[in-house]
Amino acid sequence: MGNITIVIGDADIKTSINGSVIVIFGKAAINGMVGGDIVSVFGDVYIKDKSLVQGNVVSLGKLRYDNDVIINGTKVNIDVDIISLFKSNGIIINGLIVLSVITLIAGLILISIFPGRYRVMSYKMSKGIPRRMAMGGLVVVGFTIVVIFLLFSIIAPIFYLLFLMFADIVGSIFVGTLIFKENYERTTIYIQFLVGQLLVSILKIVPLILIPNGSYTAMLIYGICLILLQYSMAFLGIGTIIDTGFGKKTSSYK
């Protein structure tokens, strides 16, 4: 008698529905009469056989229907097949690998140019983390808002990726300092960065390899964890750069 809502799941509907069918990041197969509308947001909807839809069909995602299907209302379909992208985990994996390699090369070059400053930033990096996270968070969030308004320009998204990469280098050094905490004085800044960056890359890529194709719930959880990891490193990295003046405050190191 009411509506059916599918969020991050699958449904096989083989009966008549008085209300509407709403699909969000899910998959629905419909074989029957729908008295209301069918609305899909990044979903996969298949209307089968001689189904009847009394209302409208609005799909921002994947929509399929057989020739015998009758739709009395308006049909609007914007084919944004994000689910197929999720199924093609290899595309995302390759993208992450390329970004990791670029970050690794850029980090090694920058550390070669400014070895002393990066060493200063790594020294006692584990102290004052809440303060640095707060400072970095304010800058990253503010910069993100600015980039959103300039999203349609070519330079802004590229500059934003470089900004996150620059912060990611310092965040990787922090991971390296944690690993070599007991042997810090005898560990070079290159080794700290290299090991830290490799570990972060493994944390980003390996879970994606293990996720089966079409596992939308696992992909959503992975995406949330990836965003939390990426921005936590960005907050700490930018906060450390600000707090040390990009390694200019040598007195603390001395």
ZAMARGU-4260 file (C-alpha; in steps of 0.2 Angstrom, whole numbers, plus 5000, padded with zeros to 4 digits):
<rodrens>
0) 5000/5000/5000 | 5015/5012/5003 | 5032/5016/4995 | 5046/5004/4993 | 5064/5011/4996
5) 5080/5002/4992 | 5096/5010/4999 | 5112/5001/4995 | 5104/4984/4992 | 5095/4974/4979
10) 5076/4970/4977 | 5066/4959/4966 | 5048/4966/4965 | 5035/4954/4958 | 5019/4962/4964
15) 5008/4977/4962 | 5013/4993/4972 | 5001/5007/4977 | 5015/5019/4980 | 5032/5023/4973
20) 5048/5014/4971 | 5064/5024/4976 | 5081/5017/4973 | 5097/5025/4980 | 5114/5017/4976
25) 5104/5000/4974 | 5097/4988/4962 | 5079/4985/4958 | 5070/4973/4946 | 5051/4977/4944
30) 5038/4966/4937 | 5021/4972/4941 | 5010/4988/4942 | 5017/5003/4951 | 5004/5016/4956
35) 5016/5030/4959 | 5033/5035/4953 | 5050/5026/4950 | 5064/5037/4956 | 5082/5031/4955
40) 5098/5040/4961 | 5114/5032/4956 | 5104/5015/4955 | 5101/5001/4943 | 5083/4999/4938
45) 5076/4986/4927 | 5057/4986/4922 | 5052/4969/4916 | 5039/4962/4904 | 5022/4970/4904
50) 5024/4981/4919 | 5013/4997/4921 | 5020/5013/4929 | 5006/5025/4932 | 5017/5039/4937
55) 5034/5046/4931 | 5050/5037/4929 | 5065/5048/4934 | 5082/5040/4934 | 5099/5047/4938
60) 5109/5031/4934 | 5106/5015/4924 | 5088/5012/4918 | 5082/4997/4907 | 5064/4992/4902
65) 5056/4979/4890 | 5046/4984/4875 | 5030/4979/4883 | 5032/4991/4898 | 5019/5005/4899
70) 5024/5022/4907 | 5009/5034/4909 | 5020/5048/4916 | 5035/5057/4910 | 5051/5047/4908
75) 5068/5056/4912 | 5084/5046/4911 | 5101/5053/4914 | 5113/5039/4912 | 5126/5041/4925
80) 5132/5023/4927 | 5142/5025/4943 | 5138/5007/4948 | 5147/5000/4933 | 5162/5011/4937
85) 5162/5003/4955 | 5161/4986/4946 | 5177/4990/4936 | 5188/4991/4952 | 5203/4990/4940
90) 5200/5008/4934 | 5200/5014/4952 | 5215/5003/4957 | 5225/5009/4942 | 5221/5027/4946
95) 5227/5025/4964 | 5243/5017/4959 | 5247/5031/4946 | 5243/5044/4960 | 5254/5035/4972
100) 5268/5034/4960 | 5267/5052/4956 | 5267/5057/4975 | 5282/5046/4978 | 5292/5054/4964
105) 5286/5071/4969 | 5291/5068/4987 | 5308/5061/4984 | 5311/5077/4973 | 5305/5089/4986
110) 5315/5080/5000 | 5330/5081/4989 | 5328/5100/4987 | 5323/5104/5005 | 5330/5089/5015
115) 5333/5100/5031 | 5316/5107/5031 | 5307/5090/5029 | 5319/5084/5043 | 5313/5098/5054
120) 5295/5094/5051 | 5298/5076/5055 | 5306/5079/5071 | 5294/5078/5086 | 5280/5077/5073
125) 5270/5066/5085 | 5268/5080/5097 | 5255/5094/5095 | 5244/5083/5084 | 5227/5090/5089
130) 5233/5108/5086 | 5240/5104/5069 | 5225/5094/5064 | 5214/5109/5069 | 5225/5121/5059
135) 5226/5110/5044 | 5208/5106/5045 | 5203/5124/5044 | 5214/5127/5029 | 5209/5111/5019
140) 5191/5114/5022 | 5192/5132/5017 | 5202/5128/5002 | 5190/5114/4997 | 5175/5127/4998
145) 5184/5139/4986 | 5188/5125/4974 | 5170/5119/4974 | 5165/5137/4968 | 5179/5136/4955
150) 5176/5118/4950 | 5172/5122/4932 | 5189/5130/4929 | 5203/5119/4923 | 5216/5125/4935
155) 5207/5124/4951 | 5205/5105/4952 | 5223/5102/4946 | 5229/5114/4959 | 5218/5105/4972
160) 5226/5088/4968 | 5243/5096/4970 | 5238/5103/4986 | 5233/5087/4993 | 5248/5078/4986
165) 5259/5091/4995 | 5251/5087/5011 | 5251/5069/5008 | 5270/5069/5007 | 5271/5076/5025
170) 5258/5064/5031 | 5268/5049/5024 | 5283/5056/5033 | 5273/5055/5049 | 5268/5037/5046
175) 5287/5034/5043 | 5292/5042/5060 | 5279/5031/5069 | 5287/5015/5061 | 5305/5020/5065
180) 5301/5028/5081 | 5314/5018/5091 | 5327/5021/5078 | 5323/5038/5073 | 5341/5046/5074
185) 5348/5033/5062 | 5334/5033/5049 | 5335/5045/5035 | 5321/5056/5030 | 5320/5047/5013
190) 5317/5030/5021 | 5304/5038/5033 | 5295/5045/5018 | 5297/5030/5006 | 5291/5017/5019
195) 5277/5028/5025 | 5271/5032/5007 | 5271/5013/5003 | 5261/5008/5018 | 5248/5022/5015
200) 5247/5016/4997 | 5244/4998/5002 | 5231/5004/5014 | 5222/5012/5000 | 5224/4999/4986
205) 5224/4982/4994 | 5206/4983/5001 | 5200/4988/4984 | 5208/4972/4977 | 5199/4961/4989
210) 5182/4969/4987 | 5171/4958/4974 | 5164/4966/4959 | 5147/4973/4962 | 5148/4974/4981
215) 5141/4991/4983 | 5140/4991/5002 | 5158/4986/5003 | 5163/5000/4991 | 5153/5013/5000
220) 5162/5008/5016 | 5179/5008/5007 | 5175/5025/5000 | 5171/5033/5017 | 5187/5025/5025
225) 5197/5031/5010 | 5191/5049/5012 | 5194/5049/5031 | 5212/5043/5028 | 5216/5055/5014
230) 5209/5070/5023 | 5216/5065/5040 | 5233/5065/5032 | 5230/5081/5023 | 5224/5090/5040
235) 5240/5084/5048 | 5252/5088/5034 | 5245/5105/5031 | 5245/5109/5049 | 5263/5103/5051
240) 5268/5114/5037 | 5260/5129/5045 | 5266/5125/5062 | 5284/5124/5057 | 5284/5137/5044
245) 5288/5123/5031 | 5303/5118/5042 | 5310/5136/5045 | 5308/5134/5064 | 5325/5126/5066
250) 5326/5130/5084 | 5315/5116/5089 | 5325/5104/5079 | 5342/5110/5086
</rodrens>
